[in-house]
Amino acid sequence: MKYAWSKKMSILLLSLMVLLAGCNFSGKSSTEPTESEGGDKPAEQSRGKDENVLNMSLDNDIPDLNQVKTTDAISFAILNNVMEGLFRLDENNEPQPAMAESYEKSEDGLTYTFKLKDGINWSNGDPVTANDFKYSWLRAMHPDTAGSYASILTEYIKGGAVFAAREAEADAVAIEVKDDRTLTVELVQPTPFFLGLTAFVTYFPLNEKFVSEQGDMFALTYDSVLYNGPYVLTDYDQAKGVSMEKNPEYWDKENVAIEKVNMKVIKEQSTALNLYEAGELDKVYLSSADVDTYKDSPEFATETEFRSYFIQFNLGKEPFNNENIRKALQLAYDPEVLTSVILNNGSEPAYGLIAPKMAGVDGKSFRELQGDVIKPDVEKAKELWEKGVEELGKTPEIELLISDDTVSKDTGTFLQSEYKKNLGIDINLATQPYSGRLDTMRAGDYQMAVNRWGADYNDSMTYLDLWEKPSNPHFRGNYTSSKYDELVASAKTEADDKVRMDKLLEAEKLILEDGALGPLYYDGLSYLQKPYLKGLVTHPYGASPELKWATVQ
C-alpha cells in the first residue's frame, strides 16, 4: 500500500513520543496563555523589532548528546531540534513526513519502505542517504556500542534482538538500503505506531564517515556532531547550556522563523523567574511558591505530560533487599500532600506507575482500567518497618539520592519529613547534578533514588519494558522477576488488544506490589510565556519542545 500522508492516518497510530520525557521547558500546551487583561503582568512584554532570538532554560545539566547512548529528556530535547528522523511529530502529536517523502506498507503490516526527499543535506552539505539511517540504527543496536536505548529498535525491527545479543551478525537485521533514497525495514510484528517511532531520537540518522572521523570525540563538542535538523549548535557546555542557529542546509528552512536559540542551564526556579521578569527568558516554569502569585496573569498557563516520578529502590543494596523495608517506605508518604502543598504546579498524585490518559483499550485509559495500586497507609508502614528491622537485626541507615534542581530538592525534603513523622526515622539526602545522579544510578551506587520517566509513545509498554531484563539492571534497581518478564514479553507479541492490556495491567500491579518502586506524582507544569512568543510546540510524550514553528513577534 502506498500512502499519501494524511492526518487521518493518526487513527491507525498510537500517538507516539515523549518528553522524555522530563525537561522543564515548553510551548503549545493544554492551557495556553490568554490574550486577556488582568492579573499580575510580568515585566518585559515586548522586544526590539530586529531581535529574532529565543531564550529558554533547562532545569538541569546536559548528560549526553550522543544519540545512540543518551536516554534523558534534556539531551533528547536538544537533539530533537538539531536532528531529524524520517518523520516528525506535528502540533497535534501526529507523525508527519520529515526526511521521508513517502512510504509504503505491506498488506501484513510488517514491511515499510521509505522514500527519502530529494535534496536533503547534512549541515556540511553532504546528502542525507538511506544508508545514514541504516548505519545509525545498527550502531545503536551493536553490542559494542552499548546503546542505552537499543531496545526501542531491537524490540521492533526483525533481527535486531539477536544482533544485539551477539547471536547473529549485522546482516541478520532486516534493514535494506535499495538506493540512496530508498530504505526498507521489516518488523517483528505489526506495530501501528512505528511511523511515530521513526520521529524518536534513537531513530535519527548518522553520517558514518563523519562519526568515524570524530572517533571518541563524537558528540563531545558542538562541532563534533553533524546536523540535519532545523538548527545547528554553535556552542555547547554540559553545565551551562547550548546555543543554536538556523541550519542553512535544512530542507524546510523557509518555515523556520527564529534565527537563534539559547538554552541556558538554570537549576533554581527562582533564578529563572528573575531572568524572565528581566526579559532575559521567554518562558519560565514556576515553583509552587510562585503559582498563586501569577495564576491570574495573562501569561500564565499549564501543561500535562506523560511523565511519572517515583522512588527507585535498589534491591541490590541493603536494606532494600528486604521486602518489608521497601514496602514500609513505599506506604509511609502521601503523594497528595506532595502535589497539593509542596509542588502546587498542576502535578497529580501517583498511586501507580503509568501516567493518566495513557492509552488503554475500549475507550478507557490504562489508569481508568487499573485504578489505584499503591495508597499511603501509615499504620501498615509502621508494621512492615518493624518486621524489616527485626529481620535485619538493626535499624538501617538510609540515603536518598536526588538531583540538585529545585523540584528534586523539594521532593527529597518532603520524603525526609514524611519518613521522620510517620516512621520516626532519619534519612540522609545525597544531592548530585542530574547527569551525576544518572551515572551514580547506572553504577548501582545508591540505596534509593527519586527517578522519572517520560513516555516515548502512547502505550504503557514505554514504561513497563524498562524493568524487563534491562540492559543496566543497576539503574532499574536490580529488580528481577521471571513472572514480570514473562508478562511483558508475551504482551509484546500478543495480537489481541484486550489480552495484551490485561498482561500489562498485571505487570504494573506486580512490580508495585513487589515494592520495587514508590509512586510519587505525574508531572504537571505551570509556566509563564511572553505574549510575543507563538507556535512553540510541546508533546505529552517523546522529545520536546519543537522550535521549528516558533516565532517571536
Secondary structure, DSSP 8 states (H G I E B T S, - for coil): -EE---GGGGGGS--B----S--S---B-SB-------S---S-----TT--EEEEEESS------TTT---HHHHHHHHHH---SEEE-TTS-EEESSEEEEEE-TTS-EEEEEE-TT-B-TTS-B--HHHHHHHHHHHH-TTTT-TTTHHHHTTBTTHHHHHTTSS-GGGS-EEEEETTEEEEEBSS--TTHHHHTTSGGG----HHHHHHHGGGTTSSGGGS---SSEEEEEEETTTEEEEEE-TT-TTGGG---SEEEEEE---HHHHHHHHHTTS-SEEE--HHHHHHHTTSTTEEEEEEEEEEEEEE-TTSTTTTSHHHHHHHHHSS-HHHIIIIII-SS-EE-SSSS-TT-B-STT-BHHHHH--S----HHHHHHHHHHHHHHHTS---EEEEEESSHHHHHHHHHHHHHHHHHH---EEEEEE-HHHHHHHHHTT--SEEEEEEE-SBSSTHHHHGGGSS-SSTTTTTT---HHHHHHHHHHHH---HHHHHHHHHHHHHHHHHTTSEEEEEEEEEEEEE-TTEE--B--SSSS--B-TT-EE-
